[in-house]
Amino acid sequence: MPSNTLTSEAPDSVGTLIDGRAIAAQIQHELAGRITALIERGIVPGLAFVRVGEDPASKVYVGRKEKACAELGIFSQTHVLPEQTQESDLLVLLERLNADSRVHGILVQAPLPKQIRESIVYSTVSPKKDVDGFHPVNVGKLMLADPTGFQPCTPAGVRELLVRSQVKIGGAEVVILGRGNIVGKPMAAMLCQKDKNANATVTICHSATRDLAAHCRRADILIAAMGVAEFVKADMVKPGATVIDVGVNRVNDPAAKSGSRLVGDVDFASVRPVAGKITPNPGGVGPMTIAMLMSNTVRAAEMAA
Ligand code: GUN
């Protein structure tokens, strides 16, 4: 048999899929007992969604979160405000929800229209109801490793995916692409804590990073959250690394009925053969964000009880 055939020299390897849907379902199953216990005490966990304007992606995301609430027996209400809403009117609504004892969690879906300052909005939600983990008190508690705070759902979901997929985080080289407040920065804070399921060496890369690919190739765990379609290619990944794709990017696709389709920040087809473990997209991080929101809401209800 000739020795230069593909079959003899390159065994077919593919990264194991990290099934976010299955892990999210497991987390939601674990929450069901806690929800029943609350209901037996006369407390129905409640979550209020606030959406401003008609951003199509936000509609889809809030719709999925409402569905998860309904499936778990969490009471939810959605407030939809017009695109032109003034900041002060949104703040009035938030103060009303802060004072409403049926509402244990409040989520204001980003992005917000430009006349509304996100920082003011997220500071107005009571830290006790801030199931998004965006209030400065909760951001501070994350930095201080104070477990009484709420942690942002997407990075918390990524950490759960790693832990439940038996990816070793302690001592690992973690490279995060993206320094946003929703994912990159809190993700780094979570994984570098001196704690069980953390204790990693964390690098955050961003648009000013020199030789970004070299940083990526050092990573045992590569987390892509910078919002550039299919940016991570096979030659940027260390063989056997764990690759987590947080990206959601809409790209033109004349072959699609709608003329476009969603892709992640990772070029999945080329990266999978190099990776040890990899999240599909969709079906990786997305369902975990929702599961962690449900988890934060149940905890907010338990704390209020
Ligand atoms: N927009 C994108 N991700 C998020 C999130 O985690 N929470 C909120 N409120 N808005 C978002």
Boltz pocket constraint, residues with backbone or C-beta under 6 A from the ligand:
constraints:
  - pocket:
      binder: B
      contacts: [[A, 107], [A, 108], [A, 109], [A, 110], [A, 111], [A, 132], [A, 153], [A, 154], [A, 182], [A, 289]]
      max_distance: 6.0
